Amino acid sequence: MEALLTLRKQVNQALPEEEKLSVNDFIIKAVALTLRRYPNLNASIVGNELLRHGSVNVGVAVSVAGGLLTVVCKDADRKSLRRISAEVKQMAARARAGKVRPEDIEGSTFSISNLGMFDVENFAAIINPPEAAILAVGSARSLPVVVEGQVQVGTRMKATLSADHRVTDGVEAAQFMQALAEVLEQPLRLLLD
């Protein structure tokens, strides 16, 4: 996560306070771009049918009084990080104020539950039917890591994918996670796509 956190810091130095990007904004964009390559994970079970979605609409779990609500960043794969950030902030604020709009919470094709801000290291999230998968994201932590045979401090983040095996399998889920890690480890691409 070092590269992502460094880039985020640099970008945020150039933005006004109300437009600063969160780690979750980068994760939303990275997930959306990775889903383009793994359409089975951007799918739903409708009755006995598999529906692969043409749009990548990322649901984002938001803490509200009495529980969670999932707001939806539609076409997240085609939006800039700044636009993703602004839209999710606006929808989350409406949800927390009890003024959520139907379009804020409808149409997700994949969800993210990020508990990193609560200092949760890792967890497993429950799939939101009829979606095929959900990503659980923990906090980025400083840990001892081995780089070229030397122990040094590195920043790592754990994420867990829960996937419906009627739609996909463990191999595809693992490939998705590898591809997602590659995107997060090279975050400059998130500014360009």
N, C-alpha and C positions, 0 to 999 in steps of 0.2 A: 504493500500500500504506500510505500515511500513516494513513488513517482506521482501517484494520484494526489496524495496529501500536499506534496510540494507544488504541483500544478494548481491545485485548488487555492492554496495560499497566494500564489502569484496572481491568479485571475481575480481573487477577491480583493486584492490590494487596489485593483483598478475599478472596482464596482462600488456604487453607493451602498450604504449599510442595508437598505431594504431589498437590494438585488443580489446580495451575496449568495453564492452557491453552497449547498450542503453536500456532504458525502453521498447522501441518498440520491441527490439529483444525478450525480455521476453514475451511481448504480442503476438507476432507472434507465438512463440512456444506454449503458453498457448491456443491460439485460435486453432491451428492445432491439439493439443491433444484433445481438447473439441469437435472438429468437428468429430472425430472418433466415438463419442457417439451419434452424431446428424447428420446422413447422409443426411437428407432432407435439411439441411442448406449447405451442400457441394454438391450442385446439380445445374443443369441448366435446363432451358426450351429450348428445341430445336424443333421448330415448335409447334406442339401440344403435344409433348412427354416430359416426365420428365426423365432426365438422371442423375442418382446418380453416382458420380465419385468415382473410387477406390483410386485415389491419392488425397492427400490434398495439393493443390497448392495455397498458400496464396499470393494474390496480395497486394502490398503495394504502396499506393499513394505517389508520389515523386513530389515535387515542381520543375518545370523547367521554363525556360523563356517562358512566354506566357500562363502558365497554369499548368496542372497536367499530369503526366504520371504514369501508374501503372506498376511497375516491379513485377516479379513473383518469389517467393521462392518456388520452386518445392519440393514436398515430405517433407514439413516442419515438419510434425509429426515424421519423421524418422531422422532428423538432430539434431546435437548438437546446443546449443545456439551459440557457437563460430563460427560454420560453417554458421548458419543462418546469424549472424552478418556480417561475411566476405563477403558472397554472396550478401546480400542486399546493403552493402556499395559499392561494386564493381559495381553492376548494377546501383545504384543511381548515382554514379560518371560518368558512361558512359552516362546515360540519361541526366544529367546536362551539359555534354560536347558535347551533340549532336551526340554521337557515340553509341547510343543504338543498340543492336543486336536484331533481331526478336525473338530469344529464350528468351531474357530478359523480353519481354512483352506479350508473348503468353501463354495461357493455364491456367489462374487463375480459381480456382473453388470457391473462396470466397475472399473478399477484406477487407482491413483495411485502414481507413483514420484516421490518428492521427494528430490532431492539437494542442496537448499538448505543443509542443515547442513554439507555438505562444501565450501561456497563455489563450487559449480558454477553458472555463469551460465545456461546452457541446454543441453539435450540432447534426443535423440529416444528415446523408450522403445519397446520391442517389445511388441506386443499379446499378451496372455495368452489363447490359445485356450481356450474357444470365444467369449470376449468380443469385442465389436465395436470397443472403443476403450480407450485408456489415456492418461492425462494425465501428462506429464513436467513437473515443477516445479523451477525453479532458485531461487537465493537472491534475497532482496530486497536491492537495492543502492541506495546513494545515487548519484544521477546528476544532471547538469545538465539541466533541462527548461525549456521555454518555457511560461509561464503569463501569459495576457493580454499577450503581446508582450514579457515580461520573462524573462530567464534567472534561474532560481533552482534550489536544490537540491531534488530530489524523490526519493522512494523508489519504485522500480519493481521488478517481478518478472516474469521471463519464464516462460511455460508453453507447451508444445507438445503438441498433440493428435495421436496416431496413430490412424487410424480405418480399418476394413475397408471398402473400397469396394464390397463385395458387399452391404453393409447400408446405407451412407449415401454421401454425396458431399461434395466440398469446400465447397459452399455451406452445407450443414447444419452441417458441422464448424465453419465460420467463424461461423455464427450462434450455435452453442453457446458458442464462445469469447467472443463479444461479450456474451452473456447472463451468462456466468460472471464476466467482468470487472465488469459492472454490480453483481452481487451482492457481489463482493469489495470494490468501491469504496464500498458502502453496508452495512458489516458489522453495523450495529445490527439489521438485519432478521434476521441469523443468530441473535440472542438471542431474537427474538420468534417465530420459526417452529419 
